[in-house]
Amino acid sequence: MVFKPPVECPICRDVLELDRTLEDHLVETHTHIEVARYVTSRSDQVEVQPIPD
């Protein structure tokens, strides 16, 4: 049997119940602006590398 660690919400750091998905948690718990701010903060941290020819 494969062990799956519990999922933690990257916004509020709540550990989700085993029967909940991150998607359901984000939709039910967080506003669109909270999710958008998190996504944009993550994309600002990613360094874009050019693709070699």
N, C-alpha and C positions, 0 to 999 in steps of 0.2 A: 504494500500500500504506500502511495506517494504522499509525503507530508507537504501540505501547502501552508506556508506561514500566513498569519492574518494580514489583511490589507489595511494599510494606514492611509487616511486621507491626507494628501499633501498640503491642503489648505488649513485644516483645523487640527490635524494630527490625531483625530479620533481613530481608534482601532475599530474596524467594522465587525459586526457579527458575521459569523461564517456563512450565513445564508443571504447576506447582502452583497451587492456589487458596488464598485466604486461609482459607476455611472448612476445607479439609483440614488446613492447617497448624495452625489453632487447635485442632481436635479431636485431632490427633496429638501436638502439642507442649505444649499448655498444659492445666492442670487447670481444672475448672469454676470453682473459686474465683478463679483468676487472671483468667479471662474476666469473671466477675461483678464483680470489683473494678474492672476496667477500665471496664466498662459503667456502673457506678454512679458512678465518678469523672467520667466524661464527662457523665452526666446532671446531676450536681451543678454542673457548669460552665455548663450551658445556662440562660439566664435565660428564665423562662416569661413570655410576654406575653399579656395578655388579648385575646380576639378581639372586635373592635368589633362593635356591633349593626348 
